[in-house]
């Protein structure tokens, strides 16, 4: 069975490059979500439900349970898939993507969620300036931040707005089902994350009966600590093999 790694916002599959370099297995796939470095069909609404259904459809096509991993929005979406379709999942792991009714959206998310203001933000977005802000606030390696923002085209901007506006109450909607994710679960979390506070790792860990690994880094743990994330994933998969 393959391992499938799902990125967050505003990333593409490239955000996993560092982690992949430190994985020993060769059956690793990194998928681009529609609108994020990949085409977005005209009839695709880019809501949270649309992305979950897209993931379910692709995972069904794999034909066997997978080792599913997500970061940021990838964590939120894959946790939902693991809750709804545990038959598709051999193991699940996710980081820095809270699913909790108590979670309050960070200020930038609130801008994106407000019609008009979100469009104004995207229209005025300067990639270099935004990249500098990500470096300053989230400790992202500078070149990774610039590469990410260079790929943020109009389709991605629109997809971000649609996704966030569909998710005003995602925690209240989806958290009650986390206990249905019955595969072996691992949560890895940058404990200095100002946008997705580390307390939500513990909340998700309790709900999903998951092991929680807290890393000494910021939000983009997979960029800051690729070796540690890769090692944790490989141990997670090895433990599942021995069950």
N, C-alpha and C positions, 0 to 999 in steps of 0.2 A: 504493500500500500504506500502511496506517495505521502509526502508532507506538503501541505499547501499553506503558503504564507500570504497574508492579506494586509495591505498597507492602510494608512489612515489619511488624514486631511492636513495639508494639501499635497500629499505625497503620490508617488507612483511605486511600481514594484522595485525601483532602484534603491529605495530606502533599506531594503534587505540585503544589499550586496555585501556589506561587511559581515553580517551574521553568516551568510551563505559560505563565505570564504573559510569559515572556521567549523563548518559542519562536515563530518566525515562521509555522510550518506550522499548518494548521487541522485536520488529520486525526489528532489526538492523542486517544487514549482512555486513561482511567485506570480500571482495574477494581478493585472490592473483592473480596478473597478471601472465600469462604464463612465466615461467622461473624465477619467483621471489617467491620461496617457493612452487611453483606448477609445475607440468610437463609442458614441452614445446613440443608440437607435432613436429615431424620431418619436416612437411611441413609449419611450422609457421616461418615466416621470421623475426619476432621481430622488424619490423619497426613501426613507429608511426601510419601508416595507418592500419597495422595488429592489433595493440592493440585497435584502435578505432572500427574496425569491430568486434573484439572479444567482446568488451563491448556491442555494439549494439545487437549482436546475443544473448548474455546472458540476456540483458534487455528485448528483445522481448519475450524471454521464460518466463519472470516473468508474463506477461500477463496484467499488469496494470501500469500506470505511477508511478514512484518511486521518493523518495526524494534522489537525487544523490549528493554525497559529494566527493571531491578529495583534496589531498594535494600534492604539488610538481608536479611531472609528473602526478600524479593522477588528479590534478587540470587542467593541460593542456589537458589531454585526455578527461576528463569528460566535460570540456567546449566545446570541439569539438563535442562530442556526443550531448550536449544540443543545439549546433548550427545546426547540421545536422538533428537531430531527436527530435524536441521539443515535439512530440507526446508521447515520452517515458518518459518524465520528468514532475513531478508535481512541484518540486522545485529543484534548483541547488545551491550548495555552494562550494567554493573552496578557497584554500589559497596557497600563496608562490609558484605559478607556472605561470610565465608571458607568455602571448600570445601577442606579440607586435613586429612589424617590427623594432622598435628602441632598442629592448633588445639585448645586446651583451653577448654571452655565457661566463660564468666564466672560469678561467684558467684551472681547472681540466676537465671541459667539452671539452675544446679545445684539451686537451691531448687525451681524449677518442675518439674524432672525427678524429684524425689523424691516418691512417693506419700505423702499425708498432709501433708507440709510445704508442698507447692504449694497444696493446698486451704486450708490455714490462712492462707497468705500472701494468697490471693485473698479469703478471707472477711474478713480484717482490713484490706484495702486501703482507705486513705483517699485519694481522688483528689487533693485539694489537697496533701497531704504528699508523695505520690509525684511529683506534678508538680514540686514544689520540689526534690526529689532529682534529677530529670532535668535541671532547669535547672542545678543546682550541679555535677553530675557530667558532663553531656554538652553543656552550653552551648546547650541548646535555647531558642529564644525563649519567654519565659514564657507568653504567650497561646497559642502553639501547643501547649505542653506541657499546659496546662489543658484546651484543647479536645480534645486526644487522650484525656486521662484521663476526661473527661466522657462519652466515647463507649465506654468500656470496660465494657460490660454483662456479664451473667452468661454469655451465649453466647460473647462474645469471651474471657472469662477461661477458660472450659472449652476453647475452641479453642486457646488458648496452651498450656495444660497438655498437651493431646493432641499438639500439634505437637512440642513440645520433648521429650516422652517417646518419640516415635517417632524421634528424631534423635540418640540417644546416640553413635552411631558414623557419623554422616552423612558426615563428611570421609573416613574410610577407605572407605566404600561408594561415594561419588560422585566423589572426586578422580581415580581412574584413567581415568574417561571424559571428563574435561574436554578432552582433546586431540581429541575427536570433534566439538567445536563448531567447525565449519569456516567459519562466517560471519566477516566482519570484526568483531573484538571490541575493545571499549574497557572499561577498568576505571578508575573514578574513586573516590577514597578520601580520607576525612578523616584526615590523618596523625597527629592527636592523639587518635585513638579509643582509649580505654583497654580497651574490651571486645573489639574486633576489630582487633588491632594491624596497623599498616601493612605489616609484613613479609609478611602474607598477600596483600596486593595484588600484590606482586612474585611470589609463588609462583603465584598464579592467572594472572598475566600471562604467566609463562613456560610454564605448561601449556597455555594457550589461545592462545598467540602473539598476545597482546593488547597494545595500547598502554596504558600505565599513567599516569594523571594523578593526582598527589598534591596535595591541596588543604590549605591552612593552616587546618584546622578540626577539629572533633570528629566524632562518629559520624554525626550527621544532616547530612551535607554538603548534602543537597537543601533543607534549611531554612536553614542558615547561609550557603551559597554558591550560591543559585539561579541567579544570573547566570552564574557560571563553569560550572556544570553544564550549563545550557542552551546556552551557547556551545560547550562541548565536544561535546555531542550533535549540534548542528547541523553542526559541522565533520566529525564522524564520519559522519553521513549524507551530507554533500556528497562526502566522499572515496569513499564507496561508490558514489555516482552516477557518479563519474568512472572507475570500474574497468571 
